[in-house]
């Protein structure tokens, strides 16, 4: 699950923030390991444009409207659905 920007997160964002681009290989490895163990994997709170395409099938769109805000880099409709 990606970082949720709510509550005290905003006040200590500098201490908590890790750019998703910096942990793609670790996330991919974790998804692979969990799948091999038979665990149903789902990734939340990540926009598709910040995930490698191999992880897209595991990404889930939030049911919360306020979490479905996109960065400019994700303006393409392909990244939104």
Secondary structure, 3 states (H helix, E strand, C coil): CCCCCCHHHHHHHHHHCCCHHHHHHHHHHHHHHHHHCCCCCCECCCCHHHCCHHHHHHECCCCCHHHCCCCHHHCCHHHHC
